[in-house]
Amino acid sequence: MAFLYLLIAILAEVIATSAMKASDGFSQLLPSGITILGYAFAIYFLSLTMKSIPIGITYALWSGAGIILVSLVGFFYYKQHLDVAAVIGLAFMIAGIMIINLFSKSTHL
């Protein structure tokens, strides 16, 4: 269940962060509400994840996956372009997430 909770936390954070951009500095009511609710869901499900997976690993996976997914939302939805250095950095993050999930025994406590 921990990885399901983590997935929900990641998706909620990506939705919240994307809505924050749309909130235009919290001047738009609906995106502002989605931002607040999204972060509340993210933190709640992140706390459930931490019951089973160590805090450092949980946070690394949550923040890393969130950064990658928000970057994709920015690229495709908000038309924000990524330079070569950003793409390389994101690729290293993906590799790090894969290494943790495939080889770390810390995620299987």
C-alpha positions in Angstrom: 0.0 0.0 0.0 2.9 2.4 0.7 3.7 2.8 -3.0 0.0 3.4 -3.8 0.0 6.1 -1.2 3.2 7.5 -2.6 1.7 7.6 -6.1 -1.3 9.4 -4.9 0.9 11.9 -3.0 3.0 12.5 -6.1 -0.1 13.0 -8.4 -1.8 15.3 -5.8 1.4 17.4 -5.6 1.7 17.7 -9.4 -1.9 18.7 -9.7 -1.5 21.2 -6.9 1.7 22.7 -8.3 0.2 22.9 -11.8 -2.9 24.6 -10.4 -0.7 27.1 -8.5 0.7 28.3 -11.8 -2.9 28.7 -13.1 -4.0 30.5 -9.9 -2.0 33.6 -11.0 -0.7 34.4 -7.6 -3.8 33.0 -5.9 -6.0 35.6 -7.7 -8.1 32.9 -9.4 -10.5 31.1 -7.0 -10.8 27.6 -8.6 -7.1 27.0 -9.2 -6.3 28.4 -5.8 -8.7 25.9 -4.1 -7.3 23.1 -6.2 -3.8 24.1 -5.0 -4.7 24.0 -1.4 -6.7 20.8 -1.6 -4.0 19.1 -3.7 -1.2 19.9 -1.2 -3.4 18.7 1.7 -4.0 15.4 -0.1 -0.3 15.2 -1.0 0.9 15.7 2.6 -1.7 13.3 4.0 -0.7 10.5 1.6 2.9 11.3 2.0 2.5 10.8 5.8 0.9 7.4 5.2 3.8 6.4 3.0 6.3 7.3 5.7 4.7 4.6 8.0 6.4 2.0 5.8 9.2 3.6 3.9 12.0 5.7 5.5 11.6 9.5 5.4 14.6 10.1 3.2 13.6 7.6 0.6 10.0 8.7 0.6 10.9 12.3 0.2 13.5 11.6 -2.5 11.0 9.6 -4.5 8.1 12.1 -3.9 10.1 15.2 -4.7 12.1 13.7 -7.6 9.0 12.3 -9.4 7.1 15.5 -8.7 9.9 17.6 -10.3 10.0 15.4 -13.3 6.2 15.4 -13.8 5.8 19.1 -13.1 8.5 19.8 -15.7 6.5 17.7 -18.2 3.3 19.7 -17.4 5.3 22.9 -17.8 6.7 21.8 -21.1 3.5 20.4 -22.7 0.7 22.4 -21.1 2.4 25.8 -20.3 4.8 25.6 -23.3 7.8 26.2 -21.1 10.9 25.0 -22.9 13.7 23.0 -21.2 17.3 23.5 -22.3 19.8 20.6 -22.7 21.1 21.0 -19.1 17.6 20.7 -17.7 16.8 17.6 -19.7 20.1 16.0 -18.7 19.4 16.9 -15.0 15.9 15.4 -15.3 17.4 12.3 -16.9 19.7 11.9 -13.9 16.7 12.2 -11.6 14.9 9.5 -13.4 18.0 7.3 -13.2 18.2 7.9 -9.5 14.5 7.0 -8.9 15.0 3.8 -10.9 18.1 2.9 -8.9 16.3 3.4 -5.6 13.3 1.4 -6.7 15.2 -1.4 -8.3 18.2 -1.9 -6.0 17.6 -0.3 -2.6 16.4 -2.5 0.2 15.3 0.6 2.1 12.1 0.7 0.1 11.1 -2.8 1.2 11.0 -2.5 5.0 
